Amino acid sequence: MISGAPASGKGTQCELIVQKFGLVHISTGDLLRAEVAAGTEIGNKAKEYMNAGRLVPDEIVNAMVTARLSREDAKQKGWLLDGYPRSSAQAESLEKMQIRPDIYIVLDVPDEILIDRCVGRRLDPVTGKIYHIKNFPAETEEIKSRLITRPDDTEEKVKSRLEIYKKNAEAVSSSYSNITNKINGNRPKEVVFKEIDSLLSQVQNDKVKMIKAE
Ligand code: AP5
């Protein structure tokens, strides 16, 4: 499970984690944006909350995550939850199903950096890849011309998202305090990934040992 404030780099690190560990990436933000883009009933309900920088009601998100976790690929390959749980009711929903992560990673980045990262973020609607106008510009003019800005990435909405994150962070993290690893996310993405890679490799090795011992 990976957590952190808006723009702390969760999506960016998840791209790298999936490349190396082949886990099924379940990002509630991405799932909700896909519902909005497809104009589904869930998307229409979620849109107003997301555009205002507020949390989408728990029952919508819980149902979406439960359905995704129960699919065969998540059971076979293992999962990487990104941006969920985000409230104590969401953490309780997982507990009820006895779903617990092996590790809970929290990316720690100072507030002023987060705002610049959000405002400069651009998304490629074709590949889903995350860019930043200064930190990670598009590789080609063709990619650059199709990049989009998220409607919730204005300075004002980022401040509201950050406030909501801070309000909920402690309630959620208390569920996972014995498996929490806080990582300094204010470093180059490769350096951050190196630390995550080493933690996940350790988890993987411990699991292999446990299976062999059974
Ligand atoms: P969601 O999409 O989850 O947004 P978020 O948590 O605010 O996180 P972000 O996607 O903004 O940032 P990130 O940490 O993934 O950073 P990224 O890698 O992109 O949720 C959006 C909305 O959906 C919510 O507001 C809510 O309405 C709804 N929602 C989602 N989940 C929900 C839930 N569980 N319950 C209820 N509602 C829910 O990086 C950001 C930028 O920084 C990029 O430009 C990137 O290139 C750059 N960057 C990344 N790493 C670095 C680095 N190391 N150095 C420099 N720049 C970097």
py3Dmol code that shows the C-alpha trace and the ligand (Angstrom):
import py3Dmol

protein = """\
ATOM      1  CA  MET A   1       0.000   0.000   0.000  1.00  0.00           C
ATOM      2  CA  ILE A   2       1.304   3.440  -0.856  1.00  0.00           C
ATOM      3  CA  SER A   3       0.120   6.642   0.721  1.00  0.00           C
ATOM      4  CA  GLY A   4       1.085  10.304   0.880  1.00  0.00           C
ATOM      5  CA  ALA A   5      -0.240  13.792   0.265  1.00  0.00           C
ATOM      6  CA  PRO A   6      -1.478  14.918  -3.163  1.00  0.00           C
ATOM      7  CA  ALA A   7       1.485  14.952  -5.587  1.00  0.00           C
ATOM      8  CA  SER A   8       3.848  13.253  -3.130  1.00  0.00           C
ATOM      9  CA  GLY A   9       4.739  10.954  -6.056  1.00  0.00           C
ATOM     10  CA  LYS A  10       2.519   7.900  -5.457  1.00  0.00           C
ATOM     11  CA  GLY A  11       1.561   7.433  -9.128  1.00  0.00           C
ATOM     12  CA  THR A  12       5.139   8.032 -10.298  1.00  0.00           C
ATOM     13  CA  GLN A  13       6.538   5.421  -7.888  1.00  0.00           C
ATOM     14  CA  CYS A  14       3.726   2.975  -8.725  1.00  0.00           C
ATOM     15  CA  GLU A  15       4.780   3.036 -12.409  1.00  0.00           C
ATOM     16  CA  LEU A  16       8.288   1.959 -11.341  1.00  0.00           C
ATOM     17  CA  ILE A  17       7.048  -0.609  -8.790  1.00  0.00           C
ATOM     18  CA  VAL A  18       4.756  -2.267 -11.346  1.00  0.00           C
ATOM     19  CA  GLN A  19       7.609  -2.425 -13.902  1.00  0.00           C
ATOM     20  CA  LYS A  20       9.840  -4.270 -11.435  1.00  0.00           C
ATOM     21  CA  PHE A  21       7.439  -6.332  -9.301  1.00  0.00           C
ATOM     22  CA  GLY A  22       4.524  -6.943 -11.702  1.00  0.00           C
ATOM     23  CA  LEU A  23       1.876  -6.136  -9.090  1.00  0.00           C
ATOM     24  CA  VAL A  24      -1.644  -5.076 -10.099  1.00  0.00           C
ATOM     25  CA  HIS A  25      -1.787  -1.305  -9.570  1.00  0.00           C
ATOM     26  CA  ILE A  26      -5.115  -0.234  -8.081  1.00  0.00           C
ATOM     27  CA  SER A  27      -5.307   3.566  -7.904  1.00  0.00           C
ATOM     28  CA  THR A  28      -8.687   4.866  -6.768  1.00  0.00           C
ATOM     29  CA  GLY A  29      -7.905   8.239  -8.384  1.00  0.00           C
ATOM     30  CA  ASP A  30      -7.236   6.542 -11.775  1.00  0.00           C
ATOM     31  CA  LEU A  31     -10.309   4.281 -11.444  1.00  0.00           C
ATOM     32  CA  LEU A  32     -12.512   7.273 -10.652  1.00  0.00           C
ATOM     33  CA  ARG A  33     -11.061   9.381 -13.494  1.00  0.00           C
ATOM     34  CA  ALA A  34     -11.782   6.487 -15.891  1.00  0.00           C
ATOM     35  CA  GLU A  35     -15.409   6.366 -14.667  1.00  0.00           C
ATOM     36  CA  VAL A  36     -15.730  10.132 -15.164  1.00  0.00           C
ATOM     37  CA  ALA A  37     -14.238   9.932 -18.677  1.00  0.00           C
ATOM     38  CA  ALA A  38     -16.620   7.090 -19.597  1.00  0.00           C
ATOM     39  CA  GLY A  39     -19.611   9.077 -18.262  1.00  0.00           C
ATOM     40  CA  THR A  40     -20.851   6.194 -16.077  1.00  0.00           C
ATOM     41  CA  GLU A  41     -23.274   6.615 -13.170  1.00  0.00           C
ATOM     42  CA  ILE A  42     -20.368   6.335 -10.701  1.00  0.00           C
ATOM     43  CA  GLY A  43     -18.390   8.848 -12.741  1.00  0.00           C
ATOM     44  CA  ASN A  44     -21.229  11.347 -12.785  1.00  0.00           C
ATOM     45  CA  LYS A  45     -21.620  11.090  -9.005  1.00  0.00           C
ATOM     46  CA  ALA A  46     -17.850  11.260  -8.347  1.00  0.00           C
ATOM     47  CA  LYS A  47     -17.144  14.172 -10.687  1.00  0.00           C
ATOM     48  CA  GLU A  48     -18.447  17.000  -8.505  1.00  0.00           C
ATOM     49  CA  TYR A  49     -16.496  15.778  -5.466  1.00  0.00           C
ATOM     50  CA  MET A  50     -13.266  15.318  -7.423  1.00  0.00           C
ATOM     51  CA  ASN A  51     -13.488  18.661  -9.193  1.00  0.00           C
ATOM     52  CA  ALA A  52     -14.004  20.346  -5.825  1.00  0.00           C
ATOM     53  CA  GLY A  53     -10.963  18.538  -4.381  1.00  0.00           C
ATOM     54  CA  ARG A  54     -13.133  16.641  -1.864  1.00  0.00           C
ATOM     55  CA  LEU A  55     -13.262  12.924  -1.096  1.00  0.00           C
ATOM     56  CA  VAL A  56     -15.768  10.823  -3.038  1.00  0.00           C
ATOM     57  CA  PRO A  57     -18.249   9.127  -0.615  1.00  0.00           C
ATOM     58  CA  ASP A  58     -16.852   5.985   1.031  1.00  0.00           C
ATOM     59  CA  GLU A  59     -19.585   3.625  -0.218  1.00  0.00           C
ATOM     60  CA  ILE A  60     -18.765   4.398  -3.886  1.00  0.00           C
ATOM     61  CA  VAL A  61     -15.017   3.937  -3.456  1.00  0.00           C
ATOM     62  CA  ASN A  62     -15.296   0.876  -1.184  1.00  0.00           C
ATOM     63  CA  ALA A  63     -17.483  -0.963  -3.706  1.00  0.00           C
ATOM     64  CA  MET A  64     -15.086  -0.109  -6.540  1.00  0.00           C
ATOM     65  CA  VAL A  65     -11.999  -1.331  -4.661  1.00  0.00           C
ATOM     66  CA  THR A  66     -13.694  -4.496  -3.373  1.00  0.00           C
ATOM     67  CA  ALA A  67     -14.681  -5.428  -6.949  1.00  0.00           C
ATOM     68  CA  ARG A  68     -11.170  -4.752  -8.281  1.00  0.00           C
ATOM     69  CA  LEU A  69      -9.394  -6.684  -5.500  1.00  0.00           C
ATOM     70  CA  SER A  70     -11.567  -9.743  -6.098  1.00  0.00           C
ATOM     71  CA  ARG A  71     -10.470 -10.092  -9.717  1.00  0.00           C
ATOM     72  CA  GLU A  72      -8.224 -13.025 -10.564  1.00  0.00           C
ATOM     73  CA  ASP A  73      -5.154 -10.992 -11.625  1.00  0.00           C
ATOM     74  CA  ALA A  74      -4.998  -9.221  -8.242  1.00  0.00           C
ATOM     75  CA  LYS A  75      -5.193 -12.564  -6.444  1.00  0.00           C
ATOM     76  CA  GLN A  76      -2.522 -14.154  -8.649  1.00  0.00           C
ATOM     77  CA  LYS A  77       0.024 -11.344  -8.993  1.00  0.00           C
ATOM     78  CA  GLY A  78      -0.598  -9.420  -5.769  1.00  0.00           C
ATOM     79  CA  TRP A  79      -1.824  -5.839  -5.578  1.00  0.00           C
ATOM     80  CA  LEU A  80      -0.537  -2.339  -4.994  1.00  0.00           C
ATOM     81  CA  LEU A  81      -3.180  -0.040  -3.522  1.00  0.00           C
ATOM     82  CA  ASP A  82      -2.551   3.648  -4.270  1.00  0.00           C
ATOM     83  CA  GLY A  83      -4.663   6.371  -2.628  1.00  0.00           C
ATOM     84  CA  TYR A  84      -6.825   3.918  -0.677  1.00  0.00           C
ATOM     85  CA  PRO A  85      -7.803   3.681   2.152  1.00  0.00           C
ATOM     86  CA  ARG A  86      -8.158   7.422   2.657  1.00  0.00           C
ATOM     87  CA  SER A  87     -10.602   7.506   5.594  1.00  0.00           C
ATOM     88  CA  SER A  88     -11.138   5.370   8.685  1.00  0.00           C
ATOM     89  CA  ALA A  89     -14.348   3.954   7.112  1.00  0.00           C
ATOM     90  CA  GLN A  90     -12.311   2.791   4.104  1.00  0.00           C
ATOM     91  CA  ALA A  91      -9.672   1.191   6.343  1.00  0.00           C
ATOM     92  CA  GLU A  92     -12.470  -0.564   8.261  1.00  0.00           C
ATOM     93  CA  SER A  93     -13.954  -1.861   5.004  1.00  0.00           C
ATOM     94  CA  LEU A  94     -10.644  -3.621   4.244  1.00  0.00           C
ATOM     95  CA  GLU A  95     -10.337  -4.922   7.796  1.00  0.00           C
ATOM     96  CA  LYS A  96     -13.823  -6.458   7.549  1.00  0.00           C
ATOM     97  CA  MET A  97     -12.681  -8.417   4.498  1.00  0.00           C
ATOM     98  CA  GLN A  98      -9.446  -9.301   6.339  1.00  0.00           C
ATOM     99  CA  ILE A  99      -7.386  -7.630   3.654  1.00  0.00           C
ATOM    100  CA  ARG A 100      -4.095  -6.284   4.975  1.00  0.00           C
ATOM    101  CA  PRO A 101      -1.009  -5.113   3.131  1.00  0.00           C
ATOM    102  CA  ASP A 102       2.458  -6.556   3.745  1.00  0.00           C
ATOM    103  CA  ILE A 103       3.856  -3.048   3.926  1.00  0.00           C
ATOM    104  CA  TYR A 104       2.496   0.518   4.193  1.00  0.00           C
ATOM    105  CA  ILE A 105       4.687   3.111   2.481  1.00  0.00           C
ATOM    106  CA  VAL A 106       4.152   6.810   3.176  1.00  0.00           C
ATOM    107  CA  LEU A 107       5.824   9.372   0.899  1.00  0.00           C
ATOM    108  CA  ASP A 108       6.786  12.495   2.828  1.00  0.00           C
ATOM    109  CA  VAL A 109       7.150  15.785   0.897  1.00  0.00           C
ATOM    110  CA  PRO A 110       6.973  19.414   2.192  1.00  0.00           C
ATOM    111  CA  ASP A 111       3.734  21.317   1.411  1.00  0.00           C
ATOM    112  CA  GLU A 112       5.288  24.063  -0.774  1.00  0.00           C
ATOM    113  CA  ILE A 113       6.835  21.430  -3.083  1.00  0.00           C
ATOM    114  CA  LEU A 114       3.501  19.586  -3.381  1.00  0.00           C
ATOM    115  CA  ILE A 115       1.711  22.646  -4.722  1.00  0.00           C
ATOM    116  CA  ASP A 116       4.340  23.236  -7.439  1.00  0.00           C
ATOM    117  CA  ARG A 117       4.221  19.550  -8.406  1.00  0.00           C
ATOM    118  CA  CYS A 118       0.421  19.600  -8.796  1.00  0.00           C
ATOM    119  CA  VAL A 119       0.222  22.833 -10.729  1.00  0.00           C
ATOM    120  CA  GLY A 120       2.979  21.655 -13.124  1.00  0.00           C
ATOM    121  CA  ARG A 121       1.646  18.113 -13.550  1.00  0.00           C
ATOM    122  CA  ARG A 122       0.481  16.950 -16.976  1.00  0.00           C
ATOM    123  CA  LEU A 123      -1.011  13.565 -17.934  1.00  0.00           C
ATOM    124  CA  ASP A 124      -0.757  11.627 -21.166  1.00  0.00           C
ATOM    125  CA  PRO A 125      -4.322  10.390 -21.878  1.00  0.00           C
ATOM    126  CA  VAL A 126      -2.964   7.753 -24.279  1.00  0.00           C
ATOM    127  CA  THR A 127      -0.387   5.999 -22.060  1.00  0.00           C
ATOM    128  CA  GLY A 128      -1.497   7.240 -18.615  1.00  0.00           C
ATOM    129  CA  LYS A 129       2.086   8.397 -17.981  1.00  0.00           C
ATOM    130  CA  ILE A 130       2.656  11.271 -15.533  1.00  0.00           C
ATOM    131  CA  TYR A 131       4.752  14.305 -16.560  1.00  0.00           C
ATOM    132  CA  HIS A 132       5.716  17.660 -15.064  1.00  0.00           C
ATOM    133  CA  ILE A 133       6.334  20.789 -17.135  1.00  0.00           C
ATOM    134  CA  LYS A 134       9.740  21.389 -15.473  1.00  0.00           C
ATOM    135  CA  ASN A 135      10.746  18.169 -13.668  1.00  0.00           C
ATOM    136  CA  PHE A 136       9.656  15.591 -16.265  1.00  0.00           C
ATOM    137  CA  PRO A 137       8.848  17.202 -19.623  1.00  0.00           C
ATOM    138  CA  ALA A 138       7.372  15.124 -22.475  1.00  0.00           C
ATOM    139  CA  GLU A 139       9.904  13.197 -24.558  1.00  0.00           C
ATOM    140  CA  THR A 140       8.538  14.332 -27.946  1.00  0.00           C
ATOM    141  CA  GLU A 141       6.505  17.213 -29.431  1.00  0.00           C
ATOM    142  CA  GLU A 142       3.766  14.716 -30.333  1.00  0.00           C
ATOM    143  CA  ILE A 143       3.360  13.632 -26.689  1.00  0.00           C
ATOM    144  CA  LYS A 144       3.606  17.250 -25.495  1.00  0.00           C
ATOM    145  CA  SER A 145       0.750  18.322 -27.771  1.00  0.00           C
ATOM    146  CA  ARG A 146      -1.685  15.785 -26.295  1.00  0.00           C
ATOM    147  CA  LEU A 147      -0.922  16.268 -22.570  1.00  0.00           C
ATOM    148  CA  ILE A 148      -3.809  17.298 -20.333  1.00  0.00           C
ATOM    149  CA  THR A 149      -4.105  19.052 -16.959  1.00  0.00           C
ATOM    150  CA  ARG A 150      -6.291  17.542 -14.217  1.00  0.00           C
ATOM    151  CA  PRO A 151      -9.222  19.812 -13.270  1.00  0.00           C
ATOM    152  CA  ASP A 152      -8.318  19.424  -9.571  1.00  0.00           C
ATOM    153  CA  ASP A 153      -4.716  20.606 -10.051  1.00  0.00           C
ATOM    154  CA  THR A 154      -5.288  24.344  -9.449  1.00  0.00           C
ATOM    155  CA  GLU A 155      -3.473  25.903  -6.478  1.00  0.00           C
ATOM    156  CA  GLU A 156      -6.733  26.505  -4.602  1.00  0.00           C
ATOM    157  CA  LYS A 157      -7.984  22.912  -5.024  1.00  0.00           C
ATOM    158  CA  VAL A 158      -4.600  21.435  -4.160  1.00  0.00           C
ATOM    159  CA  LYS A 159      -4.663  23.353  -0.858  1.00  0.00           C
ATOM    160  CA  SER A 160      -8.102  21.939  -0.089  1.00  0.00           C
ATOM    161  CA  ARG A 161      -6.992  18.366  -1.025  1.00  0.00           C
ATOM    162  CA  LEU A 162      -3.940  18.754   1.195  1.00  0.00           C
ATOM    163  CA  GLU A 163      -6.059  19.884   4.133  1.00  0.00           C
ATOM    164  CA  ILE A 164      -8.390  16.878   3.730  1.00  0.00           C
ATOM    165  CA  TYR A 165      -5.388  14.547   3.455  1.00  0.00           C
ATOM    166  CA  LYS A 166      -3.924  15.882   6.708  1.00  0.00           C
ATOM    167  CA  LYS A 167      -7.262  15.547   8.502  1.00  0.00           C
ATOM    168  CA  ASN A 168      -7.555  11.846   7.591  1.00  0.00           C
ATOM    169  CA  ALA A 169      -3.914  10.738   7.494  1.00  0.00           C
ATOM    170  CA  GLU A 170      -3.545   9.818  11.150  1.00  0.00           C
ATOM    171  CA  ALA A 171      -6.799   7.851  11.391  1.00  0.00           C
ATOM    172  CA  VAL A 172      -5.771   5.733   8.407  1.00  0.00           C
ATOM    173  CA  SER A 173      -2.104   5.258   9.273  1.00  0.00           C
ATOM    174  CA  SER A 174      -2.944   4.110  12.816  1.00  0.00           C
ATOM    175  CA  SER A 175      -4.388   0.932  11.242  1.00  0.00           C
ATOM    176  CA  TYR A 176      -0.974   0.095   9.789  1.00  0.00           C
ATOM    177  CA  SER A 177       1.471   1.534  12.330  1.00  0.00           C
ATOM    178  CA  ASN A 178       3.393  -1.750  12.759  1.00  0.00           C
ATOM    179  CA  ILE A 179       4.120  -2.033   9.013  1.00  0.00           C
ATOM    180  CA  THR A 180       4.609   1.679   8.179  1.00  0.00           C
ATOM    181  CA  ASN A 181       7.721   2.906   6.367  1.00  0.00           C
ATOM    182  CA  LYS A 182       7.957   6.677   5.951  1.00  0.00           C
ATOM    183  CA  ILE A 183      10.141   7.688   3.020  1.00  0.00           C
ATOM    184  CA  ASN A 184      11.538  11.098   2.095  1.00  0.00           C
ATOM    185  CA  GLY A 185       9.791  11.744  -1.253  1.00  0.00           C
ATOM    186  CA  ASN A 186      11.561  15.047  -1.832  1.00  0.00           C
ATOM    187  CA  ARG A 187      14.451  13.483  -3.748  1.00  0.00           C
ATOM    188  CA  PRO A 188      14.904  12.458  -7.385  1.00  0.00           C
ATOM    189  CA  LYS A 189      12.362   9.776  -8.295  1.00  0.00           C
ATOM    190  CA  GLU A 190      15.081   7.167  -8.956  1.00  0.00           C
ATOM    191  CA  VAL A 191      16.524   7.705  -5.459  1.00  0.00           C
ATOM    192  CA  VAL A 192      13.070   7.383  -3.869  1.00  0.00           C
ATOM    193  CA  PHE A 193      12.449   4.225  -5.888  1.00  0.00           C
ATOM    194  CA  LYS A 194      15.755   2.683  -4.802  1.00  0.00           C
ATOM    195  CA  GLU A 195      14.593   2.832  -1.186  1.00  0.00           C
ATOM    196  CA  ILE A 196      11.133   1.431  -2.031  1.00  0.00           C
ATOM    197  CA  ASP A 197      12.713  -1.288  -4.177  1.00  0.00           C
ATOM    198  CA  SER A 198      14.873  -2.411  -1.286  1.00  0.00           C
ATOM    199  CA  LEU A 199      11.889  -2.512   1.119  1.00  0.00           C
ATOM    200  CA  LEU A 200       9.703  -4.475  -1.318  1.00  0.00           C
ATOM    201  CA  SER A 201      12.513  -6.896  -2.158  1.00  0.00           C
ATOM    202  CA  GLN A 202      12.853  -7.592   1.559  1.00  0.00           C
ATOM    203  CA  VAL A 203       9.088  -8.258   1.839  1.00  0.00           C
ATOM    204  CA  GLN A 204       9.314 -10.568  -1.186  1.00  0.00           C
ATOM    205  CA  ASN A 205      12.289 -12.498   0.263  1.00  0.00           C
ATOM    206  CA  ASP A 206      10.537 -12.913   3.620  1.00  0.00           C
ATOM    207  CA  LYS A 207       7.451 -14.307   1.852  1.00  0.00           C
ATOM    208  CA  VAL A 208       9.496 -16.794  -0.160  1.00  0.00           C
ATOM    209  CA  LYS A 209      11.210 -17.972   3.061  1.00  0.00           C
ATOM    210  CA  MET A 210       7.824 -18.351   4.774  1.00  0.00           C
ATOM    211  CA  ILE A 211       6.384 -20.393   1.891  1.00  0.00           C
ATOM    212  CA  LYS A 212       9.456 -22.662   1.836  1.00  0.00           C
ATOM    213  CA  ALA A 213       9.182 -23.231   5.580  1.00  0.00           C
ATOM    214  CA  GLU A 214       5.507 -24.297   5.345  1.00  0.00           C
TER     215      GLU A 214
END
"""
ligand_1 = """\
57
AP5
P -5.722 10.882 -6.584
O -5.562 10.752 -8.031
O -5.416 9.727 -5.713
O -4.925 12.172 -6.143
P -3.926 12.476 -4.932
O -3.870 11.560 -3.783
O -4.252 13.872 -4.603
O -2.566 12.185 -5.525
P -2.067 12.678 -6.886
O -2.551 11.791 -7.974
O -2.399 14.151 -6.987
O -0.496 12.633 -6.718
P 0.558 11.452 -6.666
O 1.021 11.299 -5.253
O 0.110 10.253 -7.402
O 1.744 12.178 -7.447
P 2.296 11.982 -8.949
O 3.130 10.768 -9.023
O 1.192 12.168 -9.937
O -7.209 11.340 -6.236
C -7.843 12.372 -6.944
C -9.242 12.586 -6.371
O -10.016 11.374 -6.506
C -9.302 12.908 -4.862
O -9.128 14.280 -4.612
C -10.722 12.428 -4.526
O -11.685 13.337 -4.962
C -10.844 11.165 -5.379
N -10.361 9.977 -4.647
C -9.268 9.207 -4.958
N -9.133 8.214 -4.078
C -10.149 8.332 -3.202
C -10.533 7.616 -2.043
N -9.837 6.550 -1.614
N -11.636 8.029 -1.369
C -12.362 9.089 -1.767
N -12.038 9.830 -2.860
C -10.950 9.453 -3.561
O 3.293 13.231 -9.025
C 2.819 14.553 -8.999
C 3.723 15.452 -9.861
O 5.018 15.516 -9.286
C 3.920 14.931 -11.288
O 3.966 16.011 -12.180
C 5.260 14.196 -11.233
O 5.905 14.188 -12.486
C 6.018 15.004 -10.182
N 6.930 14.170 -9.387
C 6.694 12.917 -8.906
N 7.758 12.459 -8.218
C 8.681 13.463 -8.234
C 10.008 13.594 -7.668
N 10.573 12.630 -6.946
N 10.659 14.769 -7.889
C 10.097 15.773 -8.614
N 8.857 15.695 -9.176
C 8.156 14.560 -8.975
"""
view = py3Dmol.view(width=600, height=400)
view.addModel(protein, "pdb")
view.setStyle({"model": 0}, {"cartoon": {"style": "trace"}})
view.addModel(ligand_1, "xyz")
view.setStyle({"model": 1}, {"stick": {}})
view.zoomTo()
view.show()
